[in-house]
Amino acid sequence: MTTTRRSFLATAAAAGTITILPFTARGAAHGGGDMFETDMGPVTVHPVHHASIVLETPKGVIYVDPVGEASEYEGLPDADLVLVTHEHGDHYNADILGAVVKDNTALITNPAVHDMLPDALKQKAQSMANGDSATWEQVAIDAIPAYNLTEERKNFHPEGRDNGYVLTMGGFRIYISGDTEDVPAMRSLQDIDLAFVCMNLPFTMSAEAAADAVREFQPTYVYPYHYRGRDGGTQDPAAFAEMVGDAAQVQMGGWYKPGELG
């Protein structure tokens, strides 16, 4: 972490601008959550499963890649916005989308998912491609490229198809990687306060690559997520944290039940 960022955190903490507190009132069935104070109000993170996240924000409740069982979302507030990064079954499930997308829920997906949505969802969904920007409830949304760099992995996530997202709420910026390796668009991010960075093999990247990217773009806080893989490809979030060092404060979320594969 740079001296400038350390000084900012110290000043912000003293002033009460940015703090992190345990959250136990709602979402206790999901292992609780972490609350981050921002200039617009608190943002609370609820890890749900593998790549699925629920964010309570001052502007509404945001679901990211909701999959799994509908019961996993019981006790959490309804979604005001749903973001889908790409079409793989651990990120996109039409049945779960149908359950969590209500009449007043906004839905944003990448173009490939938009094309395969059931008609009822497609009529209300907005498609965003890499490089597109949108605004929802005073939240700026940028679609960030997410793809594989390693030759033998390119068939999993080809360049130009899938999204990561950056959400900007006032002065607070959140990065959600989706499935990707440490692409230039990730490494060149700036002023990210909260990041969710994937790491598993053979589908995305190793903990070493993820940590190296985090050391470059230096978010204030980072969650390793999506870290269980196939055939020995599960990555160790504790090892990731050690490699990140003081470049960011690593947060651990309850993404998995004991012994559960991603």
NUTI-800753 format. One line per field, with one value per residue: x, y, z of N, C-alpha, C in turn. Coordinates in steps of 0.1 Angstrom, whole numbers, m for minus. Each point is the difference from the previous one (the first is absolute). Layout:
N
n.x <- (X | ...) $
n.y <- (Y | ...) $
n.z <- (Z | ...) $
ca.x <- (X | ...) $
ca.y <- (Y | ...) $
ca.z <- (Z | ...) $
c.x <- (X | ...) $
c.y <- (Y | ...) $
c.z <- (Z | ...) $
//
This chain:
262
n.x <- (8 | m4 | 10 | m4 | m2 | 12 | 5 | m6 | 3 | 12 | 0 | m4 | 8 | 9 | m3 | 1 | 9 | 11 | m9 | 5 | m12 | m1 | m6 | m10 | m6 | 4 | m5 | m4 | m11 | 4 | 2 | m11 | 6 | 6 | 1 | m1 | 5 | m9 | 4 | m6 | 7 | m4 | 10 | m9 | 10 | m8 | 10 | m4 | 7 | 13 | m9 | m9 | m4 | m3 | m3 | m1 | m6 | 5 | 2 | 2 | m7 | 13 | m6 | 11 | m3 | m13 | 5 | 0 | m5 | m13 | 1 | 11 | m10 | m5 | m7 | 3 | 2 | m12 | 3 | 7 | 12 | 0 | 12 | 1 | 10 | m5 | 0 | 11 | m3 | 13 | m5 | m6 | m12 | m7 | m1 | 13 | 4 | m8 | 7 | 12 | m2 | m3 | m13 | 6 | 5 | 11 | 2 | 13 | 2 | 9 | 4 | 9 | 0 | 0 | 8 | 4 | m3 | m7 | m10 | m6 | 12 | 1 | m13 | 4 | 8 | 11 | 4 | 11 | 7 | 11 | 3 | m12 | m7 | m5 | m12 | 1 | m11 | 6 | m1 | 12 | m3 | 12 | m2 | 7 | 10 | m5 | 12 | 3 | 12 | 0 | 8 | 3 | m2 | 4 | m2 | 4 | 8 | m6 | 10 | m6 | m1 | 9 | m8 | 9 | m1 | 0 | m4 | m4 | 1 | m2 | 7 | m10 | 11 | m8 | 10 | m7 | 9 | m10 | 0 | 13 | 10 | 13 | m11 | 5 | m12 | 3 | 12 | m7 | m8 | m7 | 5 | 4 | m12 | m8 | 7 | m5 | 10 | m3 | 1 | 0 | 4 | m1 | m11 | 6 | 4 | 13 | 1 | 11 | m6 | m10 | 9 | 6 | m12 | m4 | 12 | m5 | m13 | 5 | m10 | m9 | m11 | 4 | m10 | 7 | m5 | m10 | 4 | m11 | 9 | 5 | 0 | m2 | m10 | m4 | m2 | 11 | m11 | 4 | 4 | m12 | m6 | 7 | m3 | m12 | 3 | 7 | m1 | m7 | m11 | 4 | m12 | m4 | m6 | m12 | 8 | 6 | m8 | 4 | 10 | m6 | m3 | 7) $
n.y <- (m12 | 10 | 9 | 5 | m13 | m3 | 11 | m3 | m12 | 4 | 10 | m9 | m9 | 9 | 4 | m13 | 4 | m8 | m9 | m11 | m4 | m8 | m8 | 0 | 12 | 3 | m10 | m2 | m4 | 11 | m1 | 8 | 11 | 8 | 10 | 7 | 10 | 6 | 9 | m11 | m7 | m10 | m8 | m10 | m8 | m7 | m7 | m5 | m1 | m4 | 4 | m4 | 13 | 4 | 12 | 4 | 9 | 13 | m5 | m11 | m11 | m4 | m8 | m7 | m4 | 2 | m10 | m13 | 0 | 2 | m11 | 0 | 5 | m10 | 9 | 1 | 13 | 3 | m4 | 11 | m6 | m7 | m4 | m3 | m7 | m13 | m8 | m2 | m13 | 3 | 6 | m9 | 2 | m4 | m12 | 1 | 5 | m10 | m7 | 5 | 0 | 10 | 5 | 4 | m12 | 8 | m4 | m2 | m4 | m9 | 4 | m9 | 4 | 13 | m5 | m5 | 12 | m6 | m1 | m5 | m6 | m4 | 0 | m4 | m8 | 5 | 0 | m4 | 5 | m7 | 9 | m6 | 11 | m1 | 5 | m5 | 8 | 8 | m12 | 3 | m6 | m6 | m4 | m8 | m1 | m12 | m5 | m12 | 0 | m10 | m4 | m10 | 13 | 4 | m13 | 1 | 10 | 0 | 6 | 10 | m12 | m1 | 3 | 10 | 5 | 13 | 1 | 12 | 2 | 12 | 0 | m10 | m8 | m8 | m9 | m6 | m10 | m8 | m7 | 1 | 2 | 2 | 4 | 7 | m2 | m12 | m3 | 6 | m7 | 11 | 3 | m13 | 2 | m7 | m11 | m7 | m8 | m5 | m13 | m7 | m12 | m3 | 4 | 5 | 3 | m1 | m4 | m5 | m3 | m5 | m5 | m4 | m3 | m6 | m5 | m2 | m5 | m7 | m9 | 7 | m6 | m13 | m5 | m11 | m3 | m9 | m6 | m6 | m9 | m5 | m13 | 4 | 6 | m5 | 13 | 3 | 5 | m8 | m9 | 2 | m1 | m10 | m4 | 3 | m5 | 11 | m6 | m8 | 3 | m12 | m1 | m8 | m6 | m3 | m2 | m9 | m10 | m5 | m3 | 12 | m6 | 9) $
n.z <- (0 | m8 | 3 | m12 | m4 | 6 | m5 | m12 | 2 | 4 | m9 | m10 | 5 | 1 | m12 | m1 | m10 | 3 | 3 | 7 | 0 | 11 | m8 | 10 | m2 | m13 | m7 | 12 | m7 | m5 | 13 | 0 | 3 | m9 | 8 | m11 | 8 | m7 | m9 | m6 | 9 | 8 | m3 | m1 | 2 | m8 | 3 | m11 | m12 | 1 | m10 | 9 | m2 | 13 | m6 | 13 | m8 | 1 | m12 | 7 | m1 | m1 | m9 | 3 | m13 | 2 | 6 | m2 | 13 | m3 | 7 | m8 | m6 | 7 | 6 | m13 | 0 | m5 | m12 | 0 | 0 | m11 | 2 | m13 | 3 | 1 | m10 | 6 | 2 | 4 | m11 | m9 | 6 | m11 | 6 | 4 | m12 | m5 | 10 | m3 | m13 | 7 | 2 | 11 | m3 | 0 | m12 | 3 | m12 | m3 | m12 | 3 | 12 | m4 | m9 | 11 | 4 | 9 | m9 | 11 | 1 | m13 | 1 | 12 | m7 | 5 | m12 | 6 | m10 | m2 | 10 | 1 | 1 | 12 | 3 | 13 | 3 | m8 | m4 | m3 | m11 | 2 | m12 | 7 | m9 | m2 | 0 | m7 | 5 | 9 | m9 | 9 | 5 | m11 | m1 | 12 | m2 | m12 | m5 | 6 | 6 | 10 | 10 | 4 | 12 | m3 | 13 | m4 | 13 | m4 | 11 | 0 | m3 | m6 | 1 | m10 | 2 | 4 | m11 | 4 | m9 | 3 | m7 | m11 | m4 | 6 | m5 | m9 | 8 | 3 | 12 | 1 | 7 | m8 | 1 | m9 | 3 | m12 | 3 | m11 | 0 | m13 | 6 | 11 | 12 | 2 | 12 | m6 | m11 | 7 | 8 | m11 | m5 | 11 | 0 | m13 | 1 | 11 | 0 | 6 | m4 | 2 | m7 | 3 | m12 | m2 | 11 | m2 | m4 | m11 | 4 | 13 | m7 | 11 | 2 | 7 | 6 | 9 | m10 | m6 | 12 | 2 | m13 | 3 | 12 | 1 | m12 | 8 | 6 | 3 | m6 | 9 | m10 | 5 | m10 | 9 | m1 | 12 | m7 | m3 | m12 | m8) $
ca.x <- (m8 | 8 | 0 | m11 | m11 | 0 | m4 | m14 | m7 | 1 | m8 | m14 | m4 | m1 | m12 | m12 | m5 | 0 | 3 | m6 | m6 | m7 | m15 | m6 | m15 | m7 | 9 | 8 | 1 | 11 | 13 | 1 | 5 | 9 | m6 | 10 | m6 | 4 | m5 | m14 | m6 | 7 | 0 | 2 | 3 | m4 | 4 | m11 | 5 | 9 | 1 | m12 | 2 | m11 | 5 | m9 | 7 | m9 | m8 | m8 | 6 | 5 | 4 | 9 | 1 | m7 | m2 | m2 | m14 | m8 | 0 | 12 | m3 | m10 | 5 | 7 | m9 | m2 | 10 | m4 | 8 | 7 | 11 | 5 | 13 | 1 | m10 | 3 | m10 | 3 | m3 | m13 | m10 | m13 | m10 | 2 | m3 | m14 | m5 | 5 | m4 | m14 | m5 | 7 | 14 | 7 | 9 | 10 | 8 | 8 | m8 | m2 | m11 | m12 | m6 | m5 | m10 | m15 | m6 | m5 | 12 | 7 | m7 | 4 | 14 | 9 | 13 | 12 | 12 | 13 | 2 | m12 | m3 | m14 | m3 | m12 | m2 | 12 | 12 | 7 | 4 | 9 | 2 | 15 | 3 | 4 | 3 | 12 | 13 | 8 | m5 | m8 | m12 | m7 | m13 | m9 | m4 | 7 | 0 | m11 | m13 | m5 | 2 | 1 | m7 | 4 | m11 | 4 | m10 | 7 | 14 | 3 | 0 | 0 | 3 | m4 | 8 | m5 | 10 | 10 | 13 | 4 | 0 | 4 | m11 | 0 | 12 | 1 | m10 | 4 | m9 | m10 | m1 | m4 | 2 | m3 | 9 | m1 | 12 | m1 | 5 | 6 | m9 | 4 | 15 | 5 | 1 | 12 | m4 | m9 | 7 | 9 | m8 | m4 | 12 | 2 | m11 | m1 | m13 | 1 | m4 | m2 | m5 | 2 | m12 | 1 | 14 | 0 | 2 | m2 | 12 | 11 | 1 | m5 | 10 | m1 | m2 | 10 | 13 | m3 | 1 | 14 | 7 | m4 | 8 | m7 | m5 | m14 | m5 | m8 | m12 | m4 | m15 | m5 | m5 | m2 | m2 | 11 | 1 | m8 | 7 | m6) $
ca.y <- (12 | 12 | 9 | 8 | m7 | m2 | 13 | 2 | m9 | 5 | 12 | m4 | m7 | 10 | 9 | m8 | m1 | m14 | m10 | m13 | m5 | m13 | 1 | m12 | 1 | m7 | m9 | m8 | m14 | 0 | 2 | 14 | 8 | 11 | 13 | 10 | 13 | 9 | 13 | 0 | m9 | m13 | m11 | m12 | m11 | m14 | m12 | m10 | m13 | m1 | 12 | 8 | 10 | 10 | 12 | 10 | 13 | 11 | 2 | m11 | m13 | m5 | m14 | m3 | m14 | m8 | m14 | m9 | m2 | 12 | 0 | 7 | 15 | 3 | 9 | 11 | 9 | m2 | 7 | 12 | m2 | m13 | 0 | m13 | 2 | m8 | m11 | m13 | m4 | 5 | 15 | 3 | m10 | 7 | m2 | 9 | 13 | 2 | 1 | 12 | 12 | 4 | 9 | 13 | m3 | 2 | m11 | 3 | m11 | 1 | m3 | m14 | m4 | 7 | m8 | m13 | 2 | m2 | 13 | 9 | 6 | 7 | 13 | 10 | 0 | 9 | m6 | 8 | m7 | 6 | 14 | 8 | 6 | 3 | 6 | m5 | 5 | 8 | m9 | m1 | m14 | m2 | m14 | m2 | m12 | m12 | m10 | m7 | 4 | m12 | m6 | m12 | 3 | 10 | m5 | 2 | 14 | 7 | 15 | 8 | m5 | 0 | 12 | 3 | 13 | 10 | 8 | 12 | 6 | 11 | m2 | m14 | m8 | m14 | m8 | m14 | m5 | m10 | m10 | 7 | 0 | 13 | 7 | 14 | 8 | m1 | 6 | 14 | 6 | 10 | 5 | m10 | m2 | m14 | m8 | m14 | m5 | m15 | m8 | m14 | m6 | 6 | 10 | 14 | 2 | m5 | 10 | 8 | 10 | 9 | 8 | 9 | 10 | 8 | 9 | 11 | 10 | 4 | 4 | 1 | m13 | m9 | m14 | m11 | m8 | m9 | m5 | m15 | m4 | m14 | m8 | 6 | 14 | 9 | 9 | 2 | 14 | 4 | 2 | 13 | 11 | 1 | 5 | 14 | 8 | 13 | 7 | 1 | m8 | m12 | m4 | m14 | m2 | m14 | m4 | m14 | m9 | m9 | m11 | 2 | 5 | 11) $
ca.z <- (0 | m1 | 11 | m2 | 4 | 14 | 7 | m2 | 8 | 14 | 1 | m1 | 12 | 12 | m3 | 0 | m13 | m4 | 11 | m3 | 13 | m2 | m3 | 4 | 1 | m11 | m7 | 9 | m6 | m10 | 6 | 3 | m11 | 4 | m3 | m4 | 0 | m12 | 1 | m3 | 10 | 1 | m10 | 8 | m9 | 4 | m9 | m1 | m4 | m11 | m7 | 2 | 10 | 2 | 5 | 5 | m2 | 3 | m11 | m2 | 2 | m13 | m1 | m11 | m4 | 10 | m4 | 12 | 3 | 4 | 15 | 5 | 0 | 10 | 10 | m6 | m7 | m14 | m9 | m8 | m12 | m2 | m10 | m4 | m7 | m12 | m2 | 6 | 10 | 13 | 0 | m6 | 1 | m4 | 10 | 12 | m4 | 0 | 14 | 8 | m7 | 3 | m10 | 0 | 0 | m12 | m4 | m10 | m4 | m12 | m12 | m2 | 10 | m4 | m12 | 4 | 11 | m3 | m5 | 11 | 6 | m10 | m2 | 10 | 3 | m8 | m4 | 1 | m5 | 5 | m3 | 2 | 13 | 2 | 13 | 6 | 14 | 3 | 0 | m13 | m3 | m12 | m4 | m1 | m7 | 8 | m9 | 3 | m7 | m3 | m13 | 2 | 7 | m8 | m3 | 11 | 1 | m12 | 1 | m6 | 3 | 14 | 8 | 14 | 1 | 10 | 5 | 7 | 8 | 6 | 0 | 4 | m12 | 2 | m12 | 1 | m11 | m8 | m3 | m8 | 5 | 4 | m13 | 2 | 5 | 14 | 6 | m2 | 8 | 9 | 11 | 3 | 14 | 4 | m12 | 0 | m10 | m1 | m2 | 0 | m12 | m12 | m6 | 1 | 2 | 13 | 11 | m2 | m10 | 6 | 10 | m7 | m6 | 11 | 4 | m10 | 0 | 14 | 6 | 15 | 5 | m10 | 3 | m9 | m2 | m11 | 1 | 0 | m13 | m4 | m2 | 7 | m4 | 11 | 4 | 14 | 3 | 10 | m7 | m7 | 9 | 3 | m11 | m2 | 9 | 4 | m11 | 2 | 11 | m6 | 8 | m3 | 0 | 1 | m13 | m2 | 12 | 2 | m9 | m12 | m12 | m6) $
c.x <- (9 | m1 | m12 | m13 | m1 | m4 | m14 | m8 | 0 | m8 | m15 | m5 | m2 | m12 | m13 | m6 | m1 | 3 | m6 | m4 | m6 | m15 | m6 | m15 | m7 | 11 | 8 | 1 | 11 | 13 | 2 | 5 | 9 | m7 | 11 | m7 | 5 | m6 | m15 | m8 | 6 | m3 | 2 | 1 | m5 | 5 | m11 | 6 | 9 | 2 | m12 | 2 | m13 | 7 | m11 | 7 | m10 | m10 | m9 | 8 | 4 | 4 | 10 | 1 | m8 | m3 | m2 | m14 | m6 | 1 | 12 | m2 | m11 | 6 | 8 | m10 | m1 | 9 | m7 | 7 | 7 | 10 | 4 | 13 | 1 | m8 | 3 | m9 | 2 | m1 | m13 | m9 | m13 | m10 | 2 | m2 | m15 | m6 | 4 | m3 | m15 | m4 | 8 | 15 | 6 | 10 | 10 | 9 | 10 | m9 | m3 | m11 | m13 | m7 | m7 | m11 | m14 | m6 | m4 | 11 | 6 | m7 | 4 | 15 | 7 | 13 | 11 | 12 | 13 | 1 | m12 | m2 | m15 | m1 | m13 | m1 | 12 | 13 | 5 | 4 | 8 | 3 | 15 | 2 | 4 | 2 | 13 | 11 | 7 | m6 | m9 | m13 | m9 | m14 | m10 | m6 | 7 | m1 | m12 | m14 | m6 | 4 | 5 | m8 | 7 | m12 | 5 | m12 | 6 | 15 | 5 | m1 | 2 | 3 | m4 | 6 | m8 | 10 | 10 | 14 | 4 | 3 | 4 | m11 | m1 | 12 | 0 | m12 | 6 | m11 | m12 | 0 | m2 | 0 | m4 | 8 | 0 | 13 | m3 | 6 | m8 | m7 | 4 | 15 | 4 | 0 | 12 | m4 | m10 | 6 | 9 | m8 | m5 | 11 | 2 | m11 | m4 | m14 | 2 | m3 | m2 | m5 | 5 | m13 | 1 | 13 | 0 | 0 | m1 | 14 | 12 | 2 | m5 | 12 | m2 | m1 | 10 | 13 | m1 | 3 | 15 | 8 | m5 | 7 | m8 | m5 | m15 | m4 | m8 | m11 | m3 | m15 | m3 | m6 | m4 | m3 | 12 | 0 | m7 | 9 | m8 | m9) $
c.y <- (12 | 8 | 9 | m7 | m3 | 13 | 3 | m9 | 4 | 12 | m3 | m7 | 9 | 8 | m8 | m1 | m14 | m8 | m13 | m6 | m14 | 2 | m13 | 0 | m8 | m9 | m9 | m15 | m1 | 3 | 15 | 8 | 11 | 13 | 10 | 13 | 8 | 14 | 1 | m9 | m13 | m9 | m12 | m12 | m13 | m10 | m10 | m13 | 2 | 13 | 9 | 9 | 8 | 12 | 9 | 13 | 11 | 2 | m12 | m13 | m6 | m15 | m2 | m15 | m9 | m14 | m8 | m3 | 12 | 1 | 8 | 15 | 3 | 8 | 11 | 9 | m2 | 8 | 12 | 0 | m13 | 2 | m14 | 2 | m8 | m13 | m13 | m2 | 4 | 15 | 4 | m12 | 7 | m2 | 8 | 14 | 3 | 2 | 13 | 13 | 3 | 10 | 13 | m2 | 3 | m11 | 4 | m12 | 3 | m4 | m15 | m5 | 6 | m8 | m13 | 1 | m4 | 14 | 9 | 8 | 9 | 14 | 11 | 1 | 10 | m8 | 10 | m8 | 7 | 14 | 8 | 6 | 3 | 6 | m6 | 6 | 8 | m9 | m1 | m15 | 0 | m15 | m2 | m13 | m11 | m12 | m7 | 4 | m13 | m8 | m11 | 3 | 10 | m5 | 2 | 14 | 8 | 15 | 6 | m5 | 3 | 14 | m2 | 13 | 9 | 8 | 12 | 6 | 12 | m2 | m14 | m8 | m15 | m7 | m15 | m6 | m8 | m11 | 5 | m4 | 15 | 9 | 14 | 9 | m1 | 7 | 15 | 7 | 10 | 3 | m10 | m1 | m14 | m9 | m15 | m6 | m16 | m6 | m15 | m6 | m12 | 12 | 14 | 1 | m5 | 11 | 9 | 11 | 10 | 10 | 10 | 12 | 10 | 9 | 11 | 11 | 5 | 5 | 2 | m13 | m10 | m14 | m9 | m8 | m9 | m7 | m16 | m4 | m15 | m6 | 7 | 15 | 9 | 9 | 3 | 15 | 5 | 3 | 13 | 12 | 3 | 7 | 15 | 9 | 13 | 8 | 2 | m7 | m11 | m4 | m14 | m1 | m15 | m5 | m14 | m7 | m9 | m11 | 1 | 5 | 11 | m4) $
c.z <- (0 | 12 | m1 | 4 | 15 | 8 | m2 | 9 | 15 | 2 | 0 | 12 | 12 | m2 | 0 | m15 | m6 | 12 | m5 | 13 | m3 | m2 | 3 | 0 | m11 | m6 | 9 | m5 | m11 | 6 | 3 | m12 | 6 | m4 | m2 | 0 | m12 | 2 | m3 | 10 | m1 | m12 | 8 | m10 | 6 | m10 | 0 | m3 | m12 | m7 | 3 | 12 | 1 | 7 | 4 | m1 | 3 | m12 | m3 | 1 | m13 | 2 | m12 | m2 | 9 | m6 | 13 | 2 | 5 | 15 | 5 | 1 | 10 | 11 | m4 | m7 | m15 | m9 | m6 | m14 | 0 | m11 | m3 | m8 | m13 | 1 | 8 | 12 | 14 | 1 | m5 | 1 | m2 | 11 | 13 | m4 | 1 | 14 | 6 | m8 | 2 | m11 | m1 | 1 | m14 | m3 | m11 | m2 | m11 | m12 | m2 | 9 | m5 | m11 | 5 | 11 | m5 | m3 | 11 | 6 | m10 | m2 | 9 | 2 | m9 | m3 | 0 | m5 | 6 | m4 | 1 | 14 | 1 | 14 | 5 | 14 | 5 | 2 | m14 | m1 | m13 | m2 | m3 | m7 | 10 | m10 | 4 | m9 | m4 | m11 | 2 | 8 | m8 | m4 | 11 | 0 | m11 | 2 | m7 | 4 | 14 | 7 | 14 | 2 | 11 | 3 | 8 | 7 | 7 | m2 | 2 | m13 | 3 | m14 | 2 | m13 | m9 | m2 | m9 | 5 | 3 | m12 | 3 | 6 | 15 | 6 | m1 | 8 | 10 | 10 | 3 | 15 | 4 | m13 | 3 | m11 | 0 | m1 | 1 | m13 | m3 | m5 | 0 | 2 | 13 | 11 | m2 | m10 | 6 | 10 | m7 | m6 | 12 | 5 | m9 | 1 | 14 | 4 | 15 | 7 | m12 | 6 | m10 | 0 | m12 | 0 | 1 | m15 | m3 | m1 | 7 | m2 | 11 | 5 | 15 | 3 | 10 | m6 | m9 | 9 | 4 | m11 | m3 | 10 | 4 | m12 | 1 | 13 | m5 | 10 | m4 | 2 | 1 | m13 | m1 | 14 | 1 | m10 | m13 | m11 | m6 | m11) $
//
